[in-house]
Amino acid sequence: MTAVANKKRRQKMFISVLPGEQVEVVIAEEGIVNEYYVEMVHQAKTKGNIYKGYIHNIDNGLQAAFINYGAERNGFLQIDEVHPEYYMGSPATKKGQRFPLMQKVLKPGQEILVQVVKEPTGKKGAFLTTYLSLPGRSFVYTVGRSQMGVSRKIENEKERARLKKALESFDTSEGVGLIARTAAVGQSKAALGRDFKYLNRLWTDIRANAQQKKAPTVVYEELGLAARAVRDYLTTDVTEVWVDDKETYNQVKQFVKLAFPRKNNLAKLHEDHDLSLLERFNLVKQVQEIYSREASMPSGGRLVFDATEALTAIDINSGKIGGERNFQKMALKTNVEAAREIARQLRLRDIGGQVVIDFIEMKNPKDCREVEKVMRAEMKNDRARTDVSRISSFGLMELVRQRLGSSAIAISTEPCPCCKGTGIRRNMEWQALQALKDIHRDIRKPSMESVEYDCEEELAIYLLNNKRQVLAEMEEEYNKEIHIDIDYDYDD
């Protein structure tokens, strides 16, 4: 068991580029896709960007300001995301108050430096903060929070102590902090120092840029997906990085040379024009499944994902569980398998917010604890922050997951124009009856010599095939002709 637990992970990274239009990043382990990211140029992400904006207005009830930072919709800035350096004067707070009233310390028109924490969604503007952070290879450089820390994902105490000592040796400015990332593990002090100096220079340039420009304007743009993937996801577990675009390949190769000087052959160029990069490594089907409502499990069972405004519900369809005698044993086996696959699917689909999982009923509390243990262990591989509850007496598990960005599903899909996003529509019989009501109303009008009814092709065919007798009876009763016309531009 120990040998298996300590087995080194062997991952491969794939970067597929459609120049000037789209970038896809896939991280796979032993041929299984564990992470998938996509970015389309016309929907370029703004998360991580820093802007010089100004306060458009303050909502006293929400204790929040709406910031004009140059986007289509104003951004949302809560009082707890405002650094005290922006306060006007020395505001007094009442007993029990953590923050002063926003209208007392800020004013409309005031210029402010903000960073996008959460992308705009629907009719909501971006969520903003004045506590800025700049991610590097080994560190996250924080402005406004001066704490020095090490990522909780780094569990080795000896390595944590080494990194803390390295952090203490850096000469940081007042109000600046550093957080060591997982990529810092094993890095020499010289390499760590280079990353710190780079981030220090970057912050100096951003401040100078902000002073010169007039609000609203962007003063720092986060890297594109290909560069971010190499910076954030390229760890010692990754044994190969495949790229299908020459320019991107050269950039990746240059970065690898700096980050892993001993791994000269880490970056590889895909030049086969007969097969795409993802086809070559048999990853297409797995990527396509991300967009499906269902996901299959190795044993033949299925996971069904249903997203609502409030939460995402996941149901487990076990397939065939044979016999009452074997039911509990098979239920445990299926639930354990489902827990592993659900953790993977949450990463792939970047499902955020509240998630409710309906496991197959298990009567033995020991079995429930086993499934919970597996789920928590699998969720440790997630880059997002998560919180997993216990399985309730109803067989439901709740968990909360941080959404890392705009998911592949969110940026590449839109509501169906037919069902308006509900997933269902009125059946043909119901639609035909409504059409007959309209025709019956019009044919009785004295001013109408004949009835022209325009509708979509499917409904027109249904009326002529299934309601021809009714239409004929109307024509005979009112001595008027009825014409069913197909309107190819019809939109109900």
C-alpha positions in Angstrom: 0.0 0.0 0.0 2.8 2.4 0.9 4.5 1.9 -2.5 1.3 2.8 -4.3 0.6 5.8 -2.2 4.1 7.2 -2.8 4.1 6.5 -6.5 5.2 9.5 -8.5 2.4 11.0 -10.7 3.3 11.1 -14.4 1.3 13.8 -16.1 1.4 15.3 -19.6 0.3 18.8 -20.6 -1.2 19.5 -24.0 -1.5 23.0 -25.4 -3.5 23.3 -28.6 -3.6 26.7 -30.3 -5.7 28.2 -33.1 -3.6 31.3 -33.7 -5.4 34.5 -32.8 -8.6 32.7 -31.9 -8.5 30.0 -29.3 -6.2 28.1 -26.8 -7.0 24.8 -25.2 -5.0 23.2 -22.3 -5.4 19.6 -21.2 -3.6 18.0 -18.3 -3.8 14.2 -18.4 -2.4 11.4 -16.2 -2.0 7.9 -17.7 -4.2 8.9 -20.6 -7.0 10.2 -18.3 -8.0 13.9 -18.7 -7.8 15.5 -15.2 -8.0 19.2 -16.1 -9.3 21.1 -19.2 -9.1 24.9 -19.8 -10.1 26.8 -22.9 -9.9 30.5 -23.8 -11.4 32.2 -26.8 -9.9 35.5 -27.9 -13.2 37.3 -28.4 -14.1 36.3 -24.8 -10.7 37.2 -23.3 -10.7 36.8 -19.5 -10.3 39.8 -17.3 -9.8 38.0 -14.0 -6.4 39.0 -12.5 -6.3 42.2 -14.6 -5.6 45.5 -12.7 -7.4 48.7 -13.6 -7.4 52.3 -12.7 -11.0 53.2 -12.2 -13.2 55.7 -10.4 -16.2 55.3 -8.1 -19.4 55.8 -10.1 -21.8 55.6 -7.1 -22.1 54.2 -3.6 -25.0 52.0 -2.5 -25.4 52.7 1.2 -27.7 49.7 1.8 -25.2 47.2 0.3 -22.2 49.0 1.6 -20.6 48.7 -1.8 -19.3 50.9 -4.5 -19.8 50.5 -8.3 -16.6 51.2 -10.1 -16.2 52.4 -13.6 -13.1 50.6 -14.8 -13.7 50.7 -18.5 -15.9 47.6 -18.9 -19.4 47.4 -20.3 -20.8 47.1 -16.8 -19.5 48.7 -13.6 -17.6 46.5 -11.2 -18.8 45.7 -7.7 -16.5 46.6 -4.7 -17.6 45.7 -1.2 -16.4 47.7 1.9 -14.3 44.7 3.1 -12.4 44.7 -0.1 -11.3 48.4 0.3 -7.8 49.0 1.6 -7.7 51.7 4.4 -5.3 53.7 2.3 -8.3 54.8 0.2 -10.2 56.1 3.2 -10.6 59.9 3.5 -9.6 61.0 6.9 -9.7 58.9 10.0 -13.2 57.4 10.2 -14.6 56.3 13.5 -16.3 52.9 13.9 -19.0 52.0 16.3 -18.6 49.1 18.8 -19.0 45.8 17.0 -18.4 47.4 13.6 -15.4 45.9 11.6 -15.5 48.5 8.9 -16.6 52.2 8.7 -19.6 53.2 6.6 -18.5 53.3 3.0 -20.3 56.7 2.3 -18.2 58.2 5.1 -14.8 57.2 3.8 -15.2 57.1 0.0 -16.9 59.5 -2.5 -18.1 59.3 -6.1 -15.5 60.3 -8.6 -12.6 59.1 -6.4 -9.9 57.2 -8.4 -9.1 53.7 -7.2 -6.8 50.8 -8.3 -8.8 47.6 -8.5 -8.3 44.0 -9.6 -10.9 41.7 -11.0 -11.5 38.8 -8.6 -14.5 37.3 -10.4 -15.5 37.6 -14.0 -18.8 39.4 -15.0 -21.6 36.9 -15.2 -25.0 37.4 -16.8 -26.2 40.9 -15.8 -23.8 41.1 -12.9 -20.6 43.1 -13.2 -17.2 41.9 -12.1 -16.3 41.4 -8.5 -13.4 43.7 -7.6 -10.8 44.2 -4.8 -8.2 46.8 -3.9 -6.1 44.1 -2.3 -3.9 43.3 -5.3 -2.1 40.0 -6.0 0.5 39.2 -8.7 1.1 35.5 -9.3 4.6 34.4 -10.2 6.2 31.0 -10.8 7.1 30.4 -7.1 5.2 33.1 -5.2 2.1 35.2 -5.1 3.0 38.8 -4.5 0.3 40.4 -2.4 -0.2 44.2 -2.1 -2.1 45.5 0.9 -1.6 42.3 2.9 1.9 42.0 4.3 1.7 38.4 5.6 4.4 35.9 4.7 3.1 32.3 4.2 3.4 29.0 2.6 0.6 27.3 0.6 -1.4 24.8 2.7 -1.0 22.3 -0.2 2.7 22.0 0.7 2.5 19.4 3.5 6.2 18.5 4.0 7.1 20.2 7.3 10.9 20.3 6.4 10.1 22.0 3.0 7.7 24.4 4.7 10.3 25.5 7.1 12.9 26.0 4.3 10.5 28.1 2.3 9.5 30.2 5.4 13.2 30.9 6.0 13.7 31.9 2.4 10.7 34.3 2.6 12.1 36.0 5.7 15.3 36.7 3.9 13.7 38.8 1.2 13.6 42.6 1.6 9.9 43.4 0.9 8.4 46.9 0.9 5.9 47.9 3.6 2.4 46.5 2.9 3.7 43.8 0.6 3.5 40.0 1.3 4.6 36.8 -0.3 2.9 33.4 -0.4 5.0 30.4 -1.6 3.2 28.3 -4.2 3.5 24.6 -4.7 5.9 25.2 -7.6 8.4 26.6 -5.1 9.0 23.1 -3.7 12.5 22.1 -4.4 13.5 25.4 -6.0 16.9 26.8 -5.0 17.2 30.0 -3.1 18.6 31.7 -6.2 15.6 30.6 -8.3 13.3 31.9 -5.6 15.2 35.1 -5.4 14.8 35.6 -9.2 11.0 35.2 -9.0 10.8 37.7 -6.1 12.9 40.3 -8.0 10.7 39.8 -11.1 7.5 40.4 -9.1 9.0 43.4 -7.3 9.9 45.0 -10.7 6.4 44.2 -12.0 4.7 45.9 -9.1 7.0 49.0 -9.6 6.1 49.1 -13.3 2.3 48.8 -12.5 2.4 51.7 -10.0 4.3 53.9 -12.5 1.8 53.0 -15.2 -1.1 53.8 -13.0 0.2 57.2 -12.2 0.6 58.1 -15.8 -2.7 56.9 -17.1 -6.1 58.5 -16.8 -9.0 56.5 -15.4 -10.7 54.3 -16.5 -7.9 52.2 -18.0 -6.1 48.9 -17.7 -2.7 49.0 -16.1 -1.9 45.3 -16.0 -3.2 42.4 -18.0 -2.9 38.8 -16.8 -1.0 36.4 -19.1 -2.9 34.4 -21.8 -3.9 30.8 -21.1 -0.9 29.2 -22.7 1.6 31.2 -20.6 -0.6 30.9 -17.5 -0.8 27.1 -17.8 3.0 26.8 -18.0 3.5 29.2 -15.1 0.8 27.8 -12.8 0.4 24.1 -13.8 3.9 23.0 -14.9 5.2 21.0 -11.9 7.8 18.2 -11.5 4.9 15.7 -12.0 4.6 16.9 -15.7 6.9 14.8 -17.8 6.0 16.2 -21.3 4.5 19.4 -22.7 3.1 19.0 -26.2 2.3 22.1 -28.2 0.9 22.3 -31.8 1.8 25.9 -32.6 5.4 26.8 -33.4 5.4 30.3 -31.8 3.8 29.0 -28.6 6.2 26.1 -28.6 9.2 28.5 -28.6 7.7 30.5 -25.7 7.1 27.3 -23.7 10.6 26.0 -24.5 12.1 29.3 -23.3 10.1 29.1 -20.0 11.0 25.5 -19.4 14.7 26.4 -19.9 14.4 28.8 -17.0 12.2 26.7 -14.7 13.7 23.3 -15.4 17.2 23.8 -16.8 18.0 20.1 -16.6 14.9 19.0 -18.6 15.9 20.0 -22.1 13.4 17.6 -23.8 10.3 18.6 -21.7 8.7 20.7 -24.5 7.7 18.9 -27.7 6.2 20.2 -30.9 3.3 18.3 -32.6 3.8 18.6 -36.4 1.4 15.9 -37.6 -1.1 17.5 -40.0 -3.2 14.3 -40.4 -4.2 14.2 -36.7 -4.8 17.0 -34.3 -2.9 17.1 -31.1 -5.8 15.8 -29.0 -6.7 13.1 -31.6 -3.1 11.8 -31.6 -3.3 11.1 -27.8 -7.0 9.9 -27.8 -8.2 12.7 -25.7 -11.0 14.1 -27.9 -13.8 11.9 -26.6 -13.0 12.7 -23.0 -13.0 16.5 -23.7 -16.3 16.2 -25.6 -17.9 14.5 -22.6 -17.3 17.6 -20.5 -20.1 19.3 -22.4 -22.5 16.4 -21.8 -25.1 16.2 -19.1 -23.9 12.7 -18.2 -20.5 11.2 -17.5 -19.8 7.5 -17.6 -18.0 5.5 -15.0 -15.6 2.6 -15.7 -18.1 0.0 -14.2 -20.8 1.1 -16.5 -22.7 3.5 -14.2 -23.4 7.1 -15.0 -23.3 10.5 -13.3 -26.0 13.0 -14.2 -25.3 16.7 -13.7 -28.1 19.2 -13.4 -27.2 22.9 -12.8 -29.8 25.3 -11.2 -29.6 28.9 -10.1 -28.9 27.8 -6.5 -26.8 24.7 -6.8 -25.6 21.8 -9.0 -27.2 18.4 -8.3 -25.4 15.2 -9.2 -27.2 11.9 -9.4 -25.6 8.5 -9.5 -27.1 5.9 -11.8 -25.5 2.6 -10.9 -26.5 0.5 -13.9 -27.1 -3.0 -12.8 -26.7 -4.1 -9.2 -27.5 -7.7 -9.1 -29.4 -9.3 -6.2 -30.4 -8.0 -2.8 -27.6 -10.0 -1.1 -24.9 -8.1 -3.0 -26.7 -4.8 -3.0 -24.8 -3.1 -0.1 -21.5 -4.4 -1.3 -22.1 -3.1 -4.8 -23.6 0.2 -3.5 -20.3 0.9 -1.6 -18.2 -0.1 -4.7 -20.3 2.1 -7.0 -20.3 5.1 -4.6 -16.5 4.9 -4.1 -16.0 4.9 -7.9 -18.5 7.8 -8.2 -16.7 9.8 -5.6 -13.5 9.6 -7.5 -15.1 10.4 -10.8 -17.2 13.3 -9.4 -14.0 14.9 -8.0 -12.5 14.7 -11.5 -15.6 16.0 -13.2 -15.8 19.0 -10.8 -12.3 20.0 -11.9 -13.0 19.4 -15.6 -16.3 21.3 -15.7 -15.0 23.9 -13.1 -18.3 23.6 -11.2 -18.4 26.2 -8.4 -20.7 27.0 -5.6 -22.9 24.5 -3.8 -23.0 20.9 -5.0 -25.4 18.2 -3.7 -24.6 14.6 -4.5 -27.2 11.9 -4.2 -25.3 8.7 -3.4 -26.8 5.2 -3.6 -28.3 4.4 -0.2 -25.9 2.7 2.2 -27.3 1.4 5.5 -23.9 0.8 7.1 -22.5 4.0 8.6 -19.0 2.5 8.1 -19.6 2.5 4.4 -20.7 6.1 4.5 -17.5 7.1 6.3 -15.4 5.2 3.6 -17.1 7.2 0.8 -16.5 10.5 2.6 -12.9 9.6 3.1 -12.4 8.8 -0.6 -14.1 12.1 -1.6 -12.0 14.2 0.7 -8.8 12.5 -0.5 -9.7 13.1 -4.2 -10.7 16.7 -3.6 -7.2 17.4 -2.3 -6.0 17.2 -5.9 -8.2 20.2 -6.7 -6.5 23.6 -7.2 -9.8 25.2 -6.0 -10.7 25.6 -2.3 -13.3 23.1 -1.3 -15.3 22.1 1.8 -16.9 18.6 2.0 -19.7 17.7 4.4 -20.7 14.2 5.7 -23.3 12.1 4.0 -26.7 12.8 5.6 -29.3 10.3 6.7 -31.0 10.8 3.3 -27.8 9.8 1.4 -26.9 13.3 0.3 -23.5 14.9 0.5 -23.0 18.6 0.3 -19.8 20.3 -0.8 -18.8 23.8 -1.7 -16.2 24.5 -4.4 -14.5 27.7 -5.4 -15.0 28.5 -9.1 -11.5 29.2 -10.6 -12.8 31.1 -13.6 -15.2 30.9 -16.5 -15.7 27.2 -17.3 -15.4 25.7 -20.8 -19.2 25.1 -20.7 -19.9 28.7 -19.7 -17.8 30.3 -22.4 -18.8 28.0 -25.2 -22.5 27.5 -24.8 -25.6 29.6 -25.0 -29.3 29.1 -24.2 -31.2 27.0 -26.8 -33.3 29.4 -28.9 -36.1 26.8 -29.0 -36.5 26.0 -25.3 -34.9 29.3 -24.1 -32.5 27.3 -21.9 -35.2 25.2 -20.0 -34.2 22.0 -21.6 -37.9 21.2 -22.5 -40.5 22.6 -24.9 -44.2 22.2 -25.6 -44.9 19.0 -27.5 -46.3 19.1 -31.1 -49.9 18.2 -30.0 -50.0 21.2 -27.6 -48.5 23.5 -30.2 -51.0 22.3 -32.9 -54.0 22.9 -30.6 -52.8 26.5 -30.0 -52.4 26.9 -33.8 -56.0 25.7 -34.3 -57.2 28.2 -31.7 -55.6 31.0 -33.7 -57.0 29.7 -37.0 -60.5 29.3 -35.5 -60.4 32.8 -34.2 -59.3 34.3 -37.5 -61.6 32.3 -39.7 -64.7 33.6 -37.9 -63.7 37.3 -38.6 -66.1 38.7 -41.3 -63.2 40.7 -42.8 -61.1 37.6 -43.4 -61.7 36.0 -46.9 -59.2 33.3 -46.2 -56.7 32.4 -43.4 -53.0 32.5 -43.9 -51.2 30.8 -41.0 -47.4 31.1 -40.8 -45.4 28.7 -38.6 -42.2 26.7 -38.4 -41.8 23.7 -40.7 -42.2 21.0 -38.0 -45.5 22.4 -36.8 -46.7 22.9 -40.4 -46.1 19.3 -41.2 -47.8 18.1 -38.0 -50.9 20.2 -38.7 -51.2 18.9 -42.3 -50.6 15.3 -41.3 -52.5 15.1 -38.0 -55.1 17.9 -38.1 -56.1 17.9 -41.8 -59.6 16.7 -40.9 -60.1 19.5 -38.4 -58.9 22.1 -40.9 -61.1 20.7 -43.6 -64.2 20.9 -41.3 -63.4 24.5 -40.5 -63.1 25.4 -44.2 -66.4 23.7 -45.0 -68.2 25.3 -42.0 -67.1 28.9 -42.8 -66.7 28.5 -46.6 -63.2 29.9 -46.4 -59.8 28.5 -47.4 -57.0 27.9 -44.8 -53.4 28.1 -46.0 -50.6 26.7 -43.8 -47.4 28.4 -44.8 -43.9 27.5 -43.7 -42.0 30.5 -42.4 -38.3 29.6 -42.3 -37.5 32.8 -40.3 -40.2 32.0 -37.8 -39.3 32.7 -34.1 -42.0 32.2 -31.6 
